[in-house]
């Protein structure tokens, strides 16, 4: 068969890894100068700029005068950019981050010409099963990738990838890697040897006469002698055609109707490493990223929608800046944490900067909202950021008052009972520098309170007031009991363990919570057990001190857990556990909520370790239900098929049964269920009747060779990274555990991660702002009847229309009604026709625009 050898010229541009983004910016300027000069002199040539539009911004930051040349090359199709803004990870970040990354990537590429509408993700550590639908929504009908494929998925490298919702796109596994034809030799004999190796692989896995030869590598400069090389290849294979090509041309040559259909996640590690346990590397960075994502997508954006109704301009540019800062940390290496210490320090600092921006914008919006209530001096705003009505919930927020005691009143003047969570006395001069400048001695009380909200409409504000009083109006009752309870169940602490009794079934779940410490001989890519591990559990080797507090609105067990663990790998090897470590925190029950709210605080003091939270569910199942990007799915508890063959089939990495979820993990058996909801803890393993959530792991090197689960060469490079031991790093972990039967885990999770917001108009602030006359008290709201549909995004378009992204996590169709002036949209926020109601199929995503 005559073959069409298609040379695809590209560079793979890791913005940071064991080198910093500032180093690569300087290199990029040099690289782009060479690429543009070559393309201008060879107008029949195509060059792919790694599928990420951020390279345009990075280059033009240093050489803005080159913009016109760049535009011309992109407009002519010589230089291919997009669709991503950055080459993101496709398992670890928020689903909205995936949508926004493509949105900003395509938008930026459009400003220069036509974006490359190809799902190019060459080096990502695995691919979510929802990506076919997401790609297709953006008009992307194919994906090209390297990692995650094996013959268990499909026999050939060209296939149809069917997503969770049955969306289908063309999938192409780069069988020789994105770097397979890097630096092609100019010597004819050497080139022949090299090309024969490449062609043998491509002949085995390709389905058509096309052979895609990837001529590029990490930060590889353009191969200027490529045309001479092509001439030599033509001499080697005189029966074949050889040309410089692109991804789209390769897809056009496929017989799409006869390709094998592949389903599910692409996370197999036969030919390329996936690093299935990278989800717990540098948890300080990952938890920080999740905090920003949750605040941006679940708090700031819907809050800004409400603010716009009150006359506060929507902060489009601030949101874009935060997004792009986030996306700069979402590349597989960056968010994976598999970098040098210097790079991880830079990533963490950029995330801290993004957190400051999102926190400040949230507070600014809340302050301006409160100023809209010009009738009241002492005002509190309670905000619902979901476009759905909510009932019988608790909002927790901070008060700053001159008096130790105060009373709350709703808009009808009724007194609202509240519980004090914590209270401390402070110097107002440390908050507001004007107080210190005037040499005033003012003491204030900072009080965190929990307030019941009987009912609140969607996307709305309720305004409360308060007044100082002399006598306490509420209190915490400390008791000597060992039990707390609500109408769903009760928690009991006995014999160094925590039990739960589910009242509906009278089922007792014993030892529901403990901490596991084990060794970690791995590196920044993979957890690896030591050859001989020593696993320690807090139930058997720890002490649990506790106290019980009961308030009007919740009951709580506060605890202090101590356990002894090995200091490092040498101590573990010698079975010496002299290092005391502690976990403090609380278990809380609310009267109208079936979840057990768990908060853990920890300062790490051990090295070469992995810590996991063990949730004993009392349920044994071979399937576990989890959420992915805007979806639910069932996964096998044990990766049986791959584990049976990985050694004999010589996989490059053991396909361990450690998996990734976005925000919940649920086990079911007959009439029993246990669901764990998490805030950033995404790596889990199910063993027996227990869910193991990785809290964090510590290790010594960026890369190591010959790990127990990963034989052979090191991933990355073998350099020491002492920061990865996370010594003295402070962690706060939050999860909730629910033993109630439910089939709306995604909806519950969304509410869990989108709490009601409370904010008090404070007398003392870090920054002063002027009142806005145009800001008014808003009574607008939007309470959609969404049934079992779940909201992913609530924001304004750039035209200031309301944009809502929904998905159906159920295995049945769900119908919803919409208000007047509602329109279908695509993810680029472009109108696609009016709509008054719709029925959404299982796992489908819908984009809606509602005009004012």
LINKA-V733762 format. One record per residue. N is the residue number from 1. PHI is phi in degrees with one decimal (NA if undefined). Layout:
BEGIN
((N,PHI) (N,PHI))
END
This chain:
BEGIN
((1,NA) (2,-69.7) (3,-101.0) (4,-109.0) (5,-83.8) (6,-105.4) (7,-87.5) (8,-107.6) (9,-87.5) (10,-162.3) (11,-129.9) (12,-98.5) (13,-113.8) (14,-66.3) (15,-70.6) (16,-158.8) (17,-169.1) (18,-94.8) (19,-131.8) (20,-92.0) (21,-65.7) (22,-73.5) (23,-63.3) (24,-71.5) (25,-62.6) (26,-63.7) (27,-64.6) (28,-63.1) (29,-57.6) (30,-64.0) (31,-62.2) (32,-66.7) (33,-60.0) (34,-69.1) (35,-62.7) (36,-63.6) (37,-62.1) (38,-66.7) (39,-66.8) (40,-67.0) (41,-84.8) (42,-132.2) (43,-67.0) (44,-92.6) (45,-106.8) (46,-117.9) (47,-134.4) (48,-98.7) (49,-93.8) (50,62.6) (51,68.5) (52,-135.3) (53,-75.6) (54,-60.3) (55,-63.9) (56,-63.9) (57,-66.3) (58,-62.1) (59,-69.2) (60,-69.6) (61,-60.9) (62,-97.8) (63,-142.5) (64,-63.5) (65,-69.7) (66,-89.5) (67,-60.7) (68,-64.1) (69,-61.9) (70,-63.4) (71,-59.0) (72,-64.2) (73,-67.8) (74,-71.5) (75,-61.8) (76,-80.3) (77,89.6) (78,-71.2) (79,-112.4) (80,-103.9) (81,-128.5) (82,79.8) (83,-88.0) (84,-75.4) (85,-80.3) (86,-131.9) (87,-75.0) (88,-82.3) (89,-66.4) (90,-119.5) (91,-135.1) (92,-96.4) (93,-94.2) (94,-69.1) (95,-58.5) (96,-65.8) (97,-63.6) (98,-65.5) (99,-60.3) (100,-71.1) (101,-60.8) (102,-67.3) (103,-58.7) (104,-71.4) (105,-66.1) (106,-69.2) (107,-59.3) (108,-67.0) (109,-64.2) (110,-62.0) (111,-67.0) (112,-108.5) (113,156.0) (114,-103.1) (115,-70.1) (116,-79.1) (117,-86.9) (118,-133.5) (119,-76.4) (120,-87.1) (121,-138.7) (122,-67.0) (123,-123.7) (124,-67.8) (125,-83.3) (126,106.2) (127,-135.1) (128,-67.7) (129,-71.6) (130,-92.1) (131,-64.1) (132,-55.6) (133,-67.5) (134,-64.3) (135,-56.7) (136,-62.9) (137,-61.7) (138,-92.2) (139,80.7) (140,-99.8) (141,-112.0) (142,-153.1) (143,-135.7) (144,-122.1) (145,-153.8) (146,-112.2) (147,-83.9) (148,109.8) (149,-112.0) (150,-156.3) (151,-67.2) (152,-67.8) (153,-86.5) (154,-160.0) (155,-77.1) (156,-116.3) (157,-83.9) (158,-103.9) (159,-157.5) (160,-100.3) (161,-100.0) (162,-100.7) (163,-82.4) (164,-59.6) (165,-96.4) (166,80.5) (167,-61.1) (168,-125.5) (169,-135.4) (170,-79.8) (171,-111.9) (172,-130.2) (173,-84.6) (174,-76.2) (175,-61.5) (176,-103.1) (177,84.1) (178,-68.5) (179,-109.7) (180,-59.6) (181,-117.6) (182,-68.0) (183,45.6) (184,-61.2) (185,-69.4) (186,-91.6) (187,-69.3) (188,-56.3) (189,-69.0) (190,-64.2) (191,-63.9) (192,-62.4) (193,-59.6) (194,-64.7) (195,-66.8) (196,-62.8) (197,-64.7) (198,-63.8) (199,-68.9) (200,-60.6) (201,-68.7) (202,-64.9) (203,-63.6) (204,-72.2) (205,-105.7) (206,-76.9) (207,-100.4) (208,-123.3) (209,-79.2) (210,-75.2) (211,-129.3) (212,-90.2) (213,-108.2) (214,-88.4) (215,-96.3) (216,-178.7) (217,-163.8) (218,-59.9) (219,53.2) (220,-72.1) (221,-68.3) (222,-61.6) (223,-83.3) (224,-69.2) (225,-94.4) (226,-61.3) (227,-69.4) (228,-66.3) (229,-63.1) (230,-61.1) (231,-60.1) (232,-68.0) (233,-64.6) (234,-61.8) (235,-70.7) (236,-70.8) (237,-122.9) (238,-65.8) (239,-83.6) (240,-104.1) (241,-98.9) (242,-131.6) (243,-152.8) (244,-79.7) (245,-139.0) (246,-141.6) (247,-63.7) (248,-60.7) (249,-66.1) (250,-63.6) (251,-63.9) (252,-60.5) (253,-86.0) (254,-90.7) (255,-88.1) (256,-59.2) (257,-66.8) (258,-114.0) (259,-81.4) (260,-66.2) (261,-95.6) (262,-117.4) (263,-125.6) (264,86.4) (265,-64.0) (266,-107.2) (267,-136.4) (268,-80.7) (269,-119.0) (270,-74.0) (271,-97.1) (272,-145.7) (273,-71.9) (274,-104.9) (275,59.5) (276,-64.9) (277,-106.6) (278,-73.1) (279,-65.1) (280,-116.3) (281,-76.3) (282,47.0) (283,-65.4) (284,-61.9) (285,-72.6) (286,-66.5) (287,-67.0) (288,-64.4) (289,-61.3) (290,-64.1) (291,-59.4) (292,-66.6) (293,-58.4) (294,-63.3) (295,-69.6) (296,-70.3) (297,-83.5) (298,-100.8) (299,-118.3) (300,-62.1) (301,-62.0) (302,-65.2) (303,-61.3) (304,-68.8) (305,-63.3) (306,-62.6) (307,-61.0) (308,-62.0) (309,-65.7) (310,-95.1) (311,98.8) (312,-97.2) (313,-64.4) (314,-71.0) (315,-85.2) (316,-54.4) (317,-69.3) (318,-67.1) (319,-60.3) (320,-63.1) (321,-63.2) (322,-63.8) (323,-57.1) (324,-68.4) (325,-64.5) (326,-59.7) (327,-64.0) (328,-67.1) (329,-108.6) (330,-99.4) (331,-59.0) (332,-55.7) (333,-70.4) (334,-63.8) (335,-71.8) (336,-63.9) (337,81.8) (338,-89.5) (339,-134.7) (340,-68.3) (341,-58.1) (342,-61.2) (343,-69.9) (344,-62.0) (345,-62.6) (346,-66.9) (347,-59.9) (348,-63.7) (349,-65.8) (350,-64.5) (351,-66.6) (352,-62.8) (353,-63.8) (354,-64.7) (355,-63.9) (356,-61.0) (357,-65.4) (358,-68.2) (359,-64.2) (360,-67.3) (361,-67.7) (362,-62.5) (363,-64.0) (364,-60.8) (365,-62.5) (366,-65.7) (367,-63.1) (368,-67.0) (369,-59.1) (370,-66.6) (371,-63.2) (372,-67.8) (373,-87.8) (374,-80.6) (375,-81.3) (376,-120.9) (377,-81.6) (378,-105.5) (379,-120.1) (380,-125.5) (381,-110.6) (382,-111.6) (383,-121.0) (384,-106.4) (385,-88.4) (386,-101.6) (387,-81.9) (388,-141.1) (389,-69.0) (390,-127.2) (391,-136.9) (392,52.3) (393,-119.4) (394,-114.8) (395,-113.3) (396,-117.2) (397,-154.7) (398,-107.7) (399,-111.8) (400,-128.2) (401,-134.4) (402,-78.6) (403,-96.8) (404,-71.9) (405,-121.5) (406,-157.3) (407,-120.2) (408,-109.6) (409,-136.7) (410,-83.4) (411,-65.9) (412,-88.4) (413,84.9) (414,-80.0) (415,-73.6) (416,-107.7) (417,-72.0) (418,-141.5) (419,-116.8) (420,-86.9) (421,-84.4) (422,-158.9) (423,-152.9) (424,-147.6) (425,-93.9) (426,-138.1) (427,-87.3) (428,-61.4) (429,-67.4) (430,-81.6) (431,-97.6) (432,-116.8) (433,-66.9) (434,-65.8) (435,-65.0) (436,-66.4) (437,-62.9) (438,-91.2) (439,58.4) (440,-87.3) (441,-109.1) (442,-120.7) (443,-104.8) (444,-130.5) (445,-112.2) (446,-98.4) (447,-125.1) (448,-93.7) (449,-125.3) (450,-112.8) (451,-123.1) (452,-76.0) (453,-121.0) (454,-66.2) (455,-162.2) (456,-149.8) (457,-70.6) (458,-70.8) (459,46.1) (460,-137.5) (461,-123.4) (462,-111.2) (463,-103.7) (464,-110.2) (465,-127.6) (466,-145.2) (467,-145.9) (468,-72.5) (469,-137.7) (470,-87.4) (471,-100.1) (472,-63.2) (473,-106.4) (474,-155.8) (475,-157.2) (476,-99.5) (477,-98.1) (478,-87.5) (479,-125.8) (480,-95.2) (481,-74.1) (482,-118.1) (483,-134.8) (484,-128.2) (485,-156.8) (486,-138.2) (487,-74.1) (488,-97.1) (489,-178.3) (490,-140.3) (491,-102.2) (492,-130.9) (493,-105.7) (494,-146.6) (495,51.0) (496,67.1) (497,-141.5) (498,-115.0) (499,-112.1) (500,-133.1) (501,-110.6) (502,-87.7) (503,-71.4) (504,-60.8) (505,-107.0) (506,57.9) (507,-84.0) (508,-100.4) (509,-104.7) (510,-95.4) (511,51.7) (512,-70.5) (513,-142.7) (514,-154.2) (515,-113.3) (516,-110.2) (517,-114.8) (518,-138.4) (519,-81.6) (520,-138.2) (521,-101.3) (522,-89.2) (523,-134.8) (524,-71.4) (525,-92.7) (526,-145.8) (527,-64.9) (528,-140.1) (529,-67.2) (530,-62.1) (531,-56.0) (532,-126.2) (533,-90.3) (534,-135.0) (535,-99.4) (536,-121.1) (537,-116.1) (538,-63.2) (539,-62.7) (540,-98.0) (541,-138.8) (542,-163.9) (543,-123.6) (544,-121.8) (545,-99.7) (546,-151.7) (547,-141.8) (548,-115.9) (549,-122.9) (550,-124.6) (551,-124.1) (552,-61.5) (553,-109.7) (554,-162.2) (555,-122.3) (556,-145.7) (557,-106.3) (558,-97.7) (559,-136.0) (560,-136.1) (561,-105.2) (562,-117.1) (563,-148.4) (564,-100.3) (565,-135.3) (566,-65.7) (567,-68.3) (568,-154.7) (569,-64.8) (570,-66.2) (571,-64.4) (572,-66.1) (573,-59.9) (574,-94.2) (575,56.6) (576,-113.2) (577,-121.9) (578,-105.9) (579,-92.2) (580,-82.9) (581,-125.8) (582,-133.1) (583,-125.4) (584,-110.6) (585,166.0) (586,-149.9) (587,-120.7) (588,-127.5) (589,-121.6) (590,-102.5) (591,-62.0) (592,-105.4) (593,-134.3) (594,-81.5) (595,-81.7) (596,-96.1) (597,-90.4) (598,-115.2) (599,-126.0) (600,-125.5) (601,-118.3) (602,-153.5) (603,-116.4) (604,-72.9) (605,-134.1) (606,-132.2) (607,-115.6) (608,52.1) (609,-134.6) (610,-127.4) (611,-112.8) (612,-130.7) (613,-88.1) (614,-104.6) (615,-106.7) (616,-86.7) (617,-96.4) (618,72.0) (619,-122.6) (620,-114.4) (621,-149.0) (622,-93.0) (623,-127.3) (624,-132.8) (625,-97.5) (626,-138.1) (627,-106.6) (628,-117.1) (629,-69.4) (630,46.2) (631,-168.0) (632,-118.0) (633,-157.1) (634,-99.8) (635,-122.0) (636,-70.2) (637,-65.9) (638,-124.7) (639,-82.0) (640,-58.5) (641,-59.1) (642,-71.9) (643,-67.9) (644,-68.6) (645,-119.4) (646,-61.6) (647,-76.0) (648,-68.7) (649,-87.2) (650,59.2) (651,-67.0) (652,-79.1) (653,-155.6) (654,-67.8) (655,-81.6) (656,-61.4) (657,-89.5) (658,-101.8) (659,-123.5) (660,-119.9) (661,-125.2) (662,-87.1) (663,-149.0) (664,-152.9) (665,-134.1) (666,-134.8) (667,-111.6) (668,-133.1) (669,-159.4) (670,53.4) (671,-98.5) (672,-110.0) (673,-151.5) (674,-137.9) (675,-120.3) (676,-110.1) (677,-102.0) (678,-127.8) (679,-113.7) (680,103.8) (681,-87.5) (682,-110.7) (683,-96.5) (684,-138.8) (685,-144.0) (686,-104.8) (687,-127.8) (688,61.3) (689,-102.2) (690,-121.0) (691,-99.4) (692,-103.6) (693,-103.4) (694,-72.6) (695,-81.2) (696,-170.9) (697,-138.2) (698,-131.3) (699,-161.8) (700,-113.8) (701,-132.5) (702,-64.3) (703,-137.5) (704,-135.2) (705,-103.2) (706,51.7) (707,-76.0) (708,-55.9) (709,-97.1) (710,-145.5) (711,-68.8) (712,93.7) (713,-61.6) (714,-72.6) (715,-82.1) (716,66.2) (717,-128.4) (718,-88.3) (719,-124.1) (720,-72.2) (721,-133.7) (722,-60.2) (723,-61.1) (724,-69.9) (725,-75.5) (726,55.0) (727,-64.6) (728,66.9) (729,-75.3) (730,-91.4) (731,-122.0) (732,-127.4) (733,-114.7) (734,-131.1) (735,-140.7) (736,-134.9) (737,-121.2) (738,-131.0) (739,-96.3) (740,-83.4) (741,-66.0) (742,-154.2) (743,-126.5) (744,-128.8) (745,-59.3) (746,-64.5) (747,-68.2) (748,-63.1) (749,-62.6) (750,-60.3) (751,-69.2) (752,-59.8) (753,-90.9) (754,-126.6) (755,-69.1) (756,-59.4) (757,-108.4) (758,-121.9) (759,-148.7) (760,-103.3) (761,-71.1) (762,-98.4) (763,-75.4) (764,-121.3) (765,-139.9) (766,-64.3) (767,-125.8) (768,-93.5) (769,-133.3) (770,-81.9) (771,-61.6) (772,-107.3) (773,-65.4) (774,-80.9) (775,-86.3) (776,-122.8) (777,-67.4) (778,-100.3) (779,-114.5) (780,-70.9) (781,-156.8) (782,-141.7) (783,-111.6) (784,-78.4) (785,-95.7) (786,-96.6) (787,53.7) (788,-94.2) (789,-71.2) (790,-120.5) (791,-84.4) (792,-101.0) (793,-142.5) (794,-135.9) (795,-155.6) (796,-106.3) (797,-73.4) (798,-68.0) (799,-92.6) (800,65.7) (801,-94.7) (802,-74.1) (803,-116.8) (804,-129.3) (805,-108.7) (806,-121.2) (807,-147.4) (808,-110.0) (809,-83.7) (810,-84.7) (811,-96.2) (812,-147.0) (813,-69.9) (814,-131.0) (815,-108.7) (816,-137.8) (817,-99.9) (818,-124.8) (819,-73.4) (820,-62.0) (821,61.5) (822,-101.8) (823,-139.5) (824,-70.1) (825,-142.8) (826,-104.5) (827,-65.8) (828,-83.2) (829,64.3) (830,-105.8) (831,-64.8) (832,-129.6) (833,117.2) (834,-73.9) (835,-155.1) (836,-114.2) (837,-154.6) (838,-156.4) (839,-117.5) (840,-106.6) (841,-71.8) (842,-54.9) (843,65.9) (844,-83.8) (845,-113.8) (846,-132.2) (847,-109.0) (848,-126.3) (849,-117.4) (850,-114.8) (851,-77.3) (852,-74.3))
END
